[in-house]
Amino acid sequence: MSIQSINSRNQFRGKVREIIEGPVVSEVDVETPFGTVTSVITTRSVKELDLKPGVEVLAVVKATEVSIAKL
């Protein structure tokens, strides 16, 4: 399967670094050139996508809100 086009502009190509699998949801850490992106997805999706450390993926971020805190 390949993605021909997508409307999300925030895309980060990277490789799965680590998966912390839970009974219902799992955390997937993706190492990108810009740092680590962590996604929480269903464990079923991890299995269906056959995600494992080292697999190349595209992390697509679609956010409706971005908060900013003053340091």
MOPAC internal coordinates of N, CA, C and O (Angstrom, degrees):
PM7 1SCF
backbone

  N    0.0000 0     0.00 0     0.00 0    0    0    0
  C    1.4399 1     0.00 0     0.00 0    1    0    0
  C    1.5192 1   108.97 1     0.00 0    2    1    0
  O    1.2310 1   120.80 1   -41.18 1    3    2    1
  N    1.3144 1   116.07 1   138.82 1    3    2    1
  C    1.4543 1   120.15 1   175.57 1    5    3    2
  C    1.5204 1   109.21 1  -134.41 1    6    5    3
  O    1.2310 1   121.12 1   -29.83 1    7    6    5
  N    1.3112 1   115.46 1   150.17 1    7    6    5
  C    1.4649 1   121.20 1   178.91 1    9    7    6
  C    1.5176 1   107.26 1   -90.54 1   10    9    7
  O    1.2310 1   120.37 1   -56.28 1   11   10    9
  N    1.3310 1   116.91 1   123.72 1   11   10    9
  C    1.4581 1   120.32 1   179.03 1   13   11   10
  C    1.5186 1   111.66 1   -86.98 1   14   13   11
  O    1.2310 1   120.54 1   141.74 1   15   14   13
  N    1.3285 1   116.57 1   -38.26 1   15   14   13
  C    1.4605 1   120.29 1   176.03 1   17   15   14
  C    1.5205 1   109.09 1  -161.18 1   18   17   15
  O    1.2310 1   121.74 1   -23.95 1   19   18   17
  N    1.3259 1   114.27 1   156.05 1   19   18   17
  C    1.4610 1   120.33 1   179.69 1   21   19   18
  C    1.5207 1   107.42 1  -151.61 1   22   21   19
  O    1.2310 1   120.12 1   -33.27 1   23   22   21
  N    1.3375 1   117.37 1   146.73 1   23   22   21
  C    1.4600 1   119.29 1  -175.79 1   25   23   22
  C    1.5242 1   113.80 1   -87.03 1   26   25   23
  O    1.2310 1   119.28 1   169.60 1   27   26   25
  N    1.3148 1   118.99 1   -10.40 1   27   26   25
  C    1.4650 1   121.10 1   178.75 1   29   27   26
  C    1.5274 1   110.11 1   -76.36 1   30   29   27
  O    1.2310 1   120.89 1   -51.50 1   31   30   29
  N    1.3188 1   115.91 1   128.50 1   31   30   29
  C    1.4680 1   120.05 1  -178.54 1   33   31   30
  C    1.5228 1   112.59 1   -88.06 1   34   33   31
  O    1.2310 1   120.34 1   156.79 1   35   34   33
  N    1.3251 1   116.96 1   -23.21 1   35   34   33
  C    1.4582 1   120.37 1  -178.26 1   37   35   34
  C    1.5189 1   109.55 1   -87.60 1   38   37   35
  O    1.2310 1   121.10 1   -90.93 1   39   38   37
  N    1.3138 1   115.50 1    89.07 1   39   38   37
  C    1.4598 1   122.08 1  -178.04 1   41   39   38
  C    1.5235 1   108.96 1  -123.64 1   42   41   39
  O    1.2310 1   121.25 1   -43.62 1   43   42   41
  N    1.3209 1   115.22 1   136.38 1   43   42   41
  C    1.4555 1   120.59 1  -179.06 1   45   43   42
  C    1.5242 1   109.13 1  -130.23 1   46   45   43
  O    1.2310 1   120.52 1   -65.62 1   47   46   45
  N    1.3127 1   116.61 1   114.38 1   47   46   45
  C    1.4563 1   121.08 1   177.07 1   49   47   46
  C    1.5228 1   108.15 1   -80.76 1   50   49   47
  O    1.2310 1   120.72 1   -43.00 1   51   50   49
  N    1.3084 1   116.23 1   137.00 1   51   50   49
  C    1.4541 1   119.61 1   179.73 1   53   51   50
  C    1.5110 1   111.71 1  -168.99 1   54   53   51
  O    1.2310 1   121.71 1    10.57 1   55   54   53
  N    1.3282 1   114.34 1  -169.43 1   55   54   53
  C    1.4624 1   120.96 1   179.56 1   57   55   54
  C    1.5204 1   109.29 1  -123.55 1   58   57   55
  O    1.2310 1   121.49 1   -37.00 1   59   58   57
  N    1.3276 1   114.75 1   143.00 1   59   58   57
  C    1.4603 1   119.73 1   177.07 1   61   59   58
  C    1.5267 1   107.83 1   -62.91 1   62   61   59
  O    1.2310 1   120.91 1   -54.64 1   63   62   61
  N    1.3301 1   115.87 1   125.36 1   63   62   61
  C    1.4558 1   120.67 1   179.02 1   65   63   62
  C    1.5220 1   110.99 1   -96.34 1   66   65   63
  O    1.2310 1   120.96 1   137.15 1   67   66   65
  N    1.3522 1   115.77 1   -42.85 1   67   66   65
  C    1.4606 1   119.94 1  -176.55 1   69   67   66
  C    1.5185 1   109.20 1  -154.79 1   70   69   67
  O    1.2310 1   120.91 1   -31.64 1   71   70   69
  N    1.3309 1   115.86 1   148.36 1   71   70   69
  C    1.4573 1   121.99 1   174.25 1   73   71   70
  C    1.5224 1   107.63 1  -127.17 1   74   73   71
  O    1.2310 1   120.87 1   -55.95 1   75   74   73
  N    1.3173 1   115.95 1   124.05 1   75   74   73
  C    1.4610 1   121.11 1   174.19 1   77   75   74
  C    1.5229 1   105.65 1  -105.34 1   78   77   75
  O    1.2310 1   121.27 1   -77.38 1   79   78   77
  N    1.3249 1   115.18 1   102.62 1   79   78   77
  C    1.4577 1   121.21 1  -171.54 1   81   79   78
  C    1.5170 1   111.56 1   -89.27 1   82   81   79
  O    1.2310 1   120.86 1   -48.66 1   83   82   81
  N    1.3110 1   115.97 1   131.34 1   83   82   81
  C    1.4547 1   122.40 1   174.36 1   85   83   82
  C    1.5172 1   109.84 1  -115.31 1   86   85   83
  O    1.2310 1   120.15 1    -4.25 1   87   86   85
  N    1.3229 1   117.32 1   175.75 1   87   86   85
  C    1.4598 1   119.37 1  -178.08 1   89   87   86
  C    1.5281 1   113.54 1   -66.94 1   90   89   87
  O    1.2310 1   120.22 1   150.20 1   91   90   89
  N    1.3407 1   117.19 1   -29.80 1   91   90   89
  C    1.4645 1   120.68 1  -178.29 1   93   91   90
  C    1.5212 1   111.92 1  -118.67 1   94   93   91
  O    1.2310 1   120.23 1   133.14 1   95   94   93
  N    1.3311 1   117.17 1   -46.86 1   95   94   93
  C    1.4600 1   121.29 1   179.04 1   97   95   94
  C    1.5213 1   110.09 1  -122.43 1   98   97   95
  O    1.2310 1   121.30 1   -23.62 1   99   98   97
  N    1.3257 1   115.11 1   156.38 1   99   98   97
  C    1.4639 1   121.62 1   179.91 1  101   99   98
  C    1.5174 1   109.37 1  -132.85 1  102  101   99
  O    1.2310 1   120.86 1   -28.20 1  103  102  101
  N    1.3387 1   115.96 1   151.80 1  103  102  101
  C    1.4615 1   122.03 1   173.20 1  105  103  102
  C    1.5227 1   107.99 1   -98.58 1  106  105  103
  O    1.2310 1   120.82 1   -49.55 1  107  106  105
  N    1.3168 1   116.05 1   130.45 1  107  106  105
  C    1.4566 1   121.15 1   179.06 1  109  107  106
  C    1.5237 1   107.79 1  -118.96 1  110  109  107
  O    1.2310 1   120.29 1   -64.37 1  111  110  109
  N    1.3319 1   117.05 1   115.63 1  111  110  109
  C    1.4601 1   121.93 1   176.90 1  113  111  110
  C    1.5164 1   108.57 1   -92.23 1  114  113  111
  O    1.2310 1   121.24 1   -53.70 1  115  114  113
  N    1.3331 1   115.24 1   126.30 1  115  114  113
  C    1.4616 1   121.94 1   179.46 1  117  115  114
  C    1.5195 1   108.41 1  -115.30 1  118  117  115
  O    1.2310 1   120.47 1   -58.12 1  119  118  117
  N    1.3155 1   116.70 1   121.88 1  119  118  117
  C    1.4654 1   121.76 1   178.51 1  121  119  118
  C    1.5242 1   107.87 1   -86.97 1  122  121  119
  O    1.2310 1   120.77 1   -60.68 1  123  122  121
  N    1.3481 1   116.14 1   119.32 1  123  122  121
  C    1.4624 1   122.44 1   179.34 1  125  123  122
  C    1.5261 1   108.73 1  -117.57 1  126  125  123
  O    1.2310 1   119.85 1   -10.96 1  127  126  125
  N    1.3236 1   117.89 1   169.04 1  127  126  125
  C    1.4685 1   119.59 1   175.69 1  129  127  126
  C    1.5321 1   112.60 1   -62.25 1  130  129  127
  O    1.2310 1   120.33 1   162.30 1  131  130  129
  N    1.3288 1   116.97 1   -17.70 1  131  130  129
  C    1.4599 1   121.56 1  -177.38 1  133  131  130
  C    1.5179 1   112.90 1  -100.62 1  134  133  131
  O    1.2310 1   119.89 1  -179.53 1  135  134  133
  N    1.3213 1   117.81 1     0.47 1  135  134  133
  C    1.4485 1   122.21 1  -177.84 1  137  135  134
  C    1.5209 1   110.77 1   126.05 1  138  137  135
  O    1.2310 1   121.12 1     9.39 1  139  138  137
  N    1.3198 1   115.47 1  -170.61 1  139  138  137
  C    1.4569 1   120.89 1  -177.12 1  141  139  138
  C    1.5195 1   110.54 1   -92.06 1  142  141  139
  O    1.2310 1   121.04 1   -46.92 1  143  142  141
  N    1.3249 1   115.62 1   133.08 1  143  142  141
  C    1.4568 1   122.99 1   173.86 1  145  143  142
  C    1.5264 1   106.26 1  -111.54 1  146  145  143
  O    1.2310 1   120.36 1   -49.82 1  147  146  145
  N    1.3335 1   116.92 1   130.18 1  147  146  145
  C    1.4561 1   120.88 1   178.90 1  149  147  146
  C    1.5172 1   109.41 1  -111.52 1  150  149  147
  O    1.2310 1   120.95 1   -49.71 1  151  150  149
  N    1.3077 1   115.79 1   130.29 1  151  150  149
  C    1.4538 1   122.20 1   178.29 1  153  151  150
  C    1.5198 1   109.30 1  -118.66 1  154  153  151
  O    1.2310 1   120.82 1   -41.91 1  155  154  153
  N    1.3204 1   116.03 1   138.09 1  155  154  153
  C    1.4615 1   121.20 1   174.24 1  157  155  154
  C    1.5294 1   106.16 1  -106.10 1  158  157  155
  O    1.2310 1   121.00 1   -67.27 1  159  158  157
  N    1.3325 1   115.70 1   112.73 1  159  158  157
  C    1.4614 1   121.48 1  -179.03 1  161  159  158
  C    1.5261 1   108.66 1  -130.70 1  162  161  159
  O    1.2310 1   120.78 1   -11.67 1  163  162  161
  N    1.3099 1   116.11 1   168.33 1  163  162  161
  C    1.4524 1   118.63 1  -179.95 1  165  163  162
  C    1.5299 1   109.99 1   -67.12 1  166  165  163
  O    1.2310 1   121.27 1   -32.12 1  167  166  165
  N    1.3077 1   115.17 1   147.88 1  167  166  165
  C    1.4626 1   120.69 1   177.17 1  169  167  166
  C    1.5254 1   109.50 1   -63.21 1  170  169  167
  O    1.2310 1   120.66 1   146.67 1  171  170  169
  N    1.3189 1   116.34 1   -33.33 1  171  170  169
  C    1.4713 1   120.34 1   176.00 1  173  171  170
  C    1.5316 1   110.75 1   -59.13 1  174  173  171
  O    1.2310 1   120.14 1   137.76 1  175  174  173
  N    1.3365 1   117.34 1   -42.24 1  175  174  173
  C    1.4694 1   120.75 1   178.62 1  177  175  174
  C    1.5190 1   111.41 1   -65.26 1  178  177  175
  O    1.2310 1   120.13 1   142.07 1  179  178  177
  N    1.3367 1   117.35 1   -37.93 1  179  178  177
  C    1.4686 1   120.60 1   176.97 1  181  179  178
  C    1.5222 1   109.47 1   -57.83 1  182  181  179
  O    1.2310 1   120.84 1   135.85 1  183  182  181
  N    1.3268 1   116.00 1   -44.15 1  183  182  181
  C    1.4702 1   120.43 1  -178.98 1  185  183  182
  C    1.5284 1   111.51 1   -70.27 1  186  185  183
  O    1.2310 1   120.13 1   136.22 1  187  186  185
  N    1.3420 1   117.36 1   -43.78 1  187  186  185
  C    1.4687 1   120.82 1  -179.10 1  189  187  186
  C    1.5227 1   112.02 1   -64.74 1  190  189  187
  O    1.2310 1   120.26 1   144.88 1  191  190  189
  N    1.3410 1   117.11 1   -35.12 1  191  190  189
  C    1.4669 1   121.07 1   178.21 1  193  191  190
  C    1.5265 1   112.07 1   -83.71 1  194  193  191
  O    1.2310 1   120.88 1   173.97 1  195  194  193
  N    1.3354 1   115.92 1    -6.03 1  195  194  193
  C    1.4673 1   122.70 1  -178.73 1  197  195  194
  C    1.5325 1   110.82 1    54.13 1  198  197  195
  O    1.2310 1   121.13 1  -132.95 1  199  198  197
  N    1.3385 1   115.44 1    47.05 1  199  198  197
  C    1.4582 1   120.71 1  -178.91 1  201  199  198
  C    1.5200 1   110.11 1   -77.98 1  202  201  199
  O    1.2310 1   121.72 1   -43.81 1  203  202  201
  N    1.3277 1   114.32 1   136.19 1  203  202  201
  C    1.4593 1   122.87 1   178.37 1  205  203  202
  C    1.5269 1   106.95 1  -150.08 1  206  205  203
  O    1.2310 1   119.64 1   -22.96 1  207  206  205
  N    1.3277 1   118.30 1   157.04 1  207  206  205
  C    1.4624 1   119.48 1   175.29 1  209  207  206
  C    1.5294 1   110.95 1   -54.00 1  210  209  207
  O    1.2310 1   121.42 1   -44.01 1  211  210  209
  N    1.3381 1   114.89 1   135.99 1  211  210  209
  C    1.4586 1   121.18 1   179.40 1  213  211  210
  C    1.5126 1   114.48 1    96.78 1  214  213  211
  O    1.2310 1   120.07 1   165.15 1  215  214  213
  N    1.3458 1   117.46 1   -14.85 1  215  214  213
  C    1.4591 1   120.80 1  -179.79 1  217  215  214
  C    1.5252 1   109.44 1   -73.92 1  218  217  215
  O    1.2310 1   120.28 1   -46.57 1  219  218  217
  N    1.3366 1   117.07 1   133.43 1  219  218  217
  C    1.4563 1   121.63 1   178.36 1  221  219  218
  C    1.5211 1   109.58 1   -78.51 1  222  221  219
  O    1.2310 1   120.90 1   -47.56 1  223  222  221
  N    1.3362 1   115.89 1   132.44 1  223  222  221
  C    1.4595 1   121.61 1  -177.56 1  225  223  222
  C    1.5273 1   109.62 1  -138.56 1  226  225  223
  O    1.2310 1   121.61 1    -9.15 1  227  226  225
  N    1.3132 1   114.52 1   170.85 1  227  226  225
  C    1.4583 1   122.10 1   173.57 1  229  227  226
  C    1.5221 1   106.90 1  -119.95 1  230  229  227
  O    1.2310 1   120.42 1   -64.44 1  231  230  229
  N    1.3231 1   116.80 1   115.56 1  231  230  229
  C    1.4605 1   121.29 1   176.93 1  233  231  230
  C    1.5227 1   106.96 1   -88.22 1  234  233  231
  O    1.2310 1   120.54 1   -60.45 1  235  234  233
  N    1.3185 1   116.58 1   119.55 1  235  234  233
  C    1.4555 1   122.40 1  -178.21 1  237  235  234
  C    1.5179 1   107.94 1  -110.58 1  238  237  235
  O    1.2310 1   120.66 1   -59.10 1  239  238  237
  N    1.3299 1   116.34 1   120.90 1  239  238  237
  C    1.4613 1   121.74 1  -176.31 1  241  239  238
  C    1.5238 1   108.58 1  -106.82 1  242  241  239
  O    1.2310 1   120.89 1   -57.75 1  243  242  241
  N    1.3120 1   115.90 1   122.25 1  243  242  241
  C    1.4606 1   121.61 1   177.02 1  245  243  242
  C    1.5228 1   106.57 1  -126.24 1  246  245  243
  O    1.2310 1   120.51 1   -77.83 1  247  246  245
  N    1.3061 1   116.63 1   102.17 1  247  246  245
  C    1.4624 1   120.42 1  -175.40 1  249  247  246
  C    1.5254 1   110.20 1  -116.09 1  250  249  247
  O    1.2310 1   121.13 1   -37.43 1  251  250  249
  N    1.3096 1   115.45 1   142.57 1  251  250  249
  C    1.4530 1   120.33 1   176.21 1  253  251  250
  C    1.5305 1   111.57 1   -98.80 1  254  253  251
  O    1.2310 1   120.92 1   169.46 1  255  254  253
  N    1.3295 1   115.85 1   -10.54 1  255  254  253
  C    1.4557 1   120.04 1  -178.89 1  257  255  254
  C    1.5082 1   110.68 1  -149.05 1  258  257  255
  O    1.2310 1   120.69 1   -42.42 1  259  258  257
  N    1.3091 1   116.28 1   137.58 1  259  258  257
  C    1.4531 1   122.34 1   174.26 1  261  259  258
  C    1.5161 1   107.12 1  -127.61 1  262  261  259
  O    1.2310 1   120.40 1   -57.68 1  263  262  261
  N    1.3293 1   116.84 1   122.32 1  263  262  261
  C    1.4714 1   121.27 1   179.68 1  265  263  262
  C    1.5151 1   109.14 1   -96.66 1  266  265  263
  O    1.2310 1   121.03 1   -32.08 1  267  266  265
  N    1.3328 1   115.63 1   147.92 1  267  266  265
  C    1.4498 1   121.48 1   178.82 1  269  267  266
  C    1.5205 1   108.11 1  -127.85 1  270  269  267
  O    1.2310 1   120.41 1   -46.17 1  271  270  269
  N    1.3340 1   116.81 1   133.83 1  271  270  269
  C    1.4496 1   121.99 1   177.33 1  273  271  270
  C    1.5247 1   108.49 1  -117.77 1  274  273  271
  O    1.2310 1   120.35 1   -44.20 1  275  274  273
  N    1.3046 1   116.94 1   135.80 1  275  274  273
  C    1.4494 1   121.78 1   178.27 1  277  275  274
  C    1.5175 1   109.48 1   -78.79 1  278  277  275
  O    1.2310 1   119.98 1   -47.16 1  279  278  277
  N    1.3166 1   117.63 1   132.84 1  279  278  277
  C    1.4613 1   122.80 1  -179.58 1  281  279  278
  C    1.5178 1   110.08 1   -94.55 1  282  281  279
  O    1.2310 1   120.10 1   180.00 1  283  282  281

